[in-house]
Amino acid sequence: MPNPKGNPDNLQPFTTDRDEPLIGKLTVRVPESILAKLKSINNYPEFVRQAIYKALSELEGSEDEIT
């Protein structure tokens, strides 16, 4: 009979090699056509992160304020 509480090996804390852990969540609504295109990209969450980083760095470089 399987353990109803799961495998204790799976309860180990998650570790990452990133400078900052990815613990924040962001929800954005997009049209289904855009979502389908994003999901067709290999590792699309990382693609979206990089696009956000790039856009923010461009905003910081301009004189416009983020509102």
VOFISE-957693 format. One record per residue: x, y, z of N, C-alpha, C, CB in turn; residue number from 0; chain. Coordinates in pm, whole numbers. Glycine has a CB too. Example, Ala and Ser with C-alpha at 12.3 -4.5 7.8 and 13.67 -1.06 7.14 Angstrom:
% residues 2
     nxx     nyy     nzz    caxx    cayy    cazz     cxx     cyy     czz    cbxx    cbyy    cbzz  vexnu  bake
    1319    -569     780    1230    -450     780    1320    -330     780    1131    -447     905      0     A
    1285    -225     708    1367    -106     714    1290       3     787    1408     -60     572      1     A
//
This chain:
% residues 67
     nxx     nyy     nzz    caxx    cayy    cazz     cxx     cyy     czz    cbxx    cbyy    cbzz  vexnu  bake
      85    -118       0       0       0       0      90     125       0     -97       0     124      0     A
      64     220     -90     150     339     -96     130     429      25     121     418    -225      1     A
     234     503      57     229     597     167     138     714     129     373     647     204      2     A
      30     743     204     -60     851     168       4     989     181    -184     845     253      3     A
     114     999     254     181    1129     271     291    1150     168     240    1140     411      4     A
     308    1058      76     406    1074     -30     541    1018       7     420    1218     -65      5     A
     635    1035     -83     770     986     -67     852    1089      13     836     959    -205      6     A
     912    1050     126     989    1146     206    1106    1208     130    1040    1079     331      7     A
    1158    1137      28    1266    1194     -53    1220    1317    -130    1320    1090    -149      8     A
    1090    1326    -160    1037    1440    -233    1015    1561    -143     907    1403    -301      9     A
    1029    1546     -14    1003    1654      80    1128    1738     108     949    1599     208     10     A
    1237    1710      39    1359    1787      59    1339    1928       4    1481    1717      -9     11     A
    1400    2030      69    1385    2167      18    1444    2182    -122    1453    2267     114     12     A
    1379    2263    -202    1424    2288    -338    1542    2385    -334    1309    2345    -425     13     A
    1645    2358    -411    1759    2448    -418    1776    2495    -562    1889    2378    -368     14     A
    1840    2609    -579    1862    2666    -711    2002    2724    -719    1756    2774    -742     15     A
    2054    2735    -839    2185    2795    -858    2173    2941    -903    2265    2715    -960     16     A
    2051    2996    -899    2029    3136    -937    2074    3229    -824    1880    3160    -970     17     A
    2102    3355    -861    2140    3455    -760    2025    3481    -663    2183    3586    -828     18     A
    1905    3479    -716    1786    3506    -636    1682    3399    -670    1730    3651    -663     19     A
    1623    3334    -570    1525    3229    -600    1399    3286    -666    1487    3153    -472     20     A
    1335    3206    -746    1214    3247    -817    1092    3212    -732    1205    3179    -956     21     A
    1062    3295    -634     950    3266    -545     832    3360    -567     995    3275    -401     22     A
     853    3470    -639     744    3562    -669     660    3509    -783     797    3700    -703     23     A
     529    3537    -778     439    3492    -885     380    3614    -954     325    3401    -828     24     A
     362    3601   -1085     303    3706   -1166     201    3641   -1258     411    3785   -1247     25     A
      81    3694   -1259     -23    3643   -1348     -56    3753   -1448    -149    3598   -1269     26     A
     -52    3718   -1576     -81    3813   -1683    -181    3748   -1777      49    3855   -1759     27     A
    -282    3822   -1812    -381    3771   -1907    -339    3811   -2048    -524    3824   -1873     28     A
    -337    3713   -2136    -302    3737   -2276    -403    3664   -2363    -155    3690   -2308     29     A
    -415    3706   -2490    -505    3631   -2581    -455    3488   -2598    -514    3702   -2718     30     A
    -547    3398   -2627    -512    3257   -2643    -410    3236   -2754    -636    3175   -2672     31     A
    -415    3319   -2858    -319    3304   -2968    -176    3333   -2921    -357    3397   -3085     32     A
    -159    3432   -2836     -26    3464   -2782      20    3352   -2688     -28    3600   -2707     33     A
     -70    3302   -2606     -36    3193   -2515       9    3069   -2592    -155    3159   -2424     34     A
     -59    3039   -2701     -22    2923   -2783     117    2942   -2842    -125    2901   -2895     35     A
     149    3065   -2888     282    3092   -2944     389    3078   -2835     287    3233   -3007     36     A
     359    3131   -2716     456    3121   -2606     481    2976   -2569     406    3199   -2483     37     A
     375    2898   -2557     391    2758   -2517     462    2673   -2621     256    2699   -2487     38     A
     468    2723   -2744     541    2649   -2847     692    2670   -2836     493    2692   -2986     39     A
     733    2769   -2757     876    2797   -2737     930    2704   -2630     899    2947   -2698     40     A
    1045    2646   -2657    1110    2559   -2559    1148    2642   -2437    1236    2489   -2620     41     A
    1109    2598   -2318    1134    2668   -2191    1077    2810   -2194    1286    2672   -2161     42     A
     949    2821   -2227     887    2952   -2242     885    3036   -2114     748    2935   -2290     43     A
     878    2978   -1993     883    3064   -1875    1015    3143   -1867     865    2981   -1749     44     A
    1125    3080   -1902    1253    3151   -1900    1256    3258   -2010    1371    3052   -1919     45     A
    1196    3229   -2124    1187    3328   -2232    1111    3452   -2183    1117    3267   -2357     46     A
    1000    3431   -2113     918    3542   -2062     997    3621   -1957     785    3489   -2002     47     A
    1068    3550   -1867    1150    3620   -1768    1253    3710   -1835    1221    3519   -1677     48     A
    1323    3655   -1935    1426    3733   -2004    1365    3854   -2076    1502    3645   -2105     49     A
    1246    3837   -2134    1180    3949   -2202    1143    4058   -2101    1054    3899   -2276     50     A
    1098    4018   -1983    1064    4116   -1880    1190    4187   -1832     992    4048   -1760     51     A
    1299    4112   -1806    1424    4173   -1763    1472    4274   -1867    1532    4066   -1740     52     A
    1466    4236   -1994    1513    4324   -2101    1428    4452   -2106    1508    4251   -2237     53     A
    1296    4438   -2099    1207    4554   -2103    1231    4646   -1984    1060    4509   -2106     54     A
    1251    4588   -1866    1276    4671   -1748    1410    4744   -1758    1274    4585   -1621     55     A
    1512    4677   -1809    1642    4743   -1822    1635    4855   -1925    1751    4641   -1861     56     A
    1555    4838   -2030    1536    4945   -2128    1462    5063   -2065    1461    4894   -2250     57     A
    1363    5035   -1981    1291    5143   -1912    1382    5217   -1816    1171    5087   -1837     58     A
    1466    5144   -1745    1558    5207   -1651    1659    5294   -1723    1629    5102   -1567     59     A
    1694    5257   -1846    1789    5333   -1925    1728    5459   -1985    1846    5248   -2034     60     A
    1596    5463   -1998    1530    5580   -2054    1493    5676   -1941    1405    5540   -2136     61     A
    1444    5793   -1978    1404    5890   -1877    1260    5873   -1833    1425    6030   -1929     62     A
    1188    5779   -1897    1050    5753   -1859    1046    5680   -1726     978    5671   -1967     63     A
     945    5711   -1646     928    5642   -1519     832    5525   -1537     875    5739   -1410     64     A
     853    5420   -1459     760    5309   -1458     638    5349   -1376     826    5179   -1401     65     A
     520    5344   -1438     398    5379   -1364     302    5265   -1360     331    5500   -1424     66     A
//
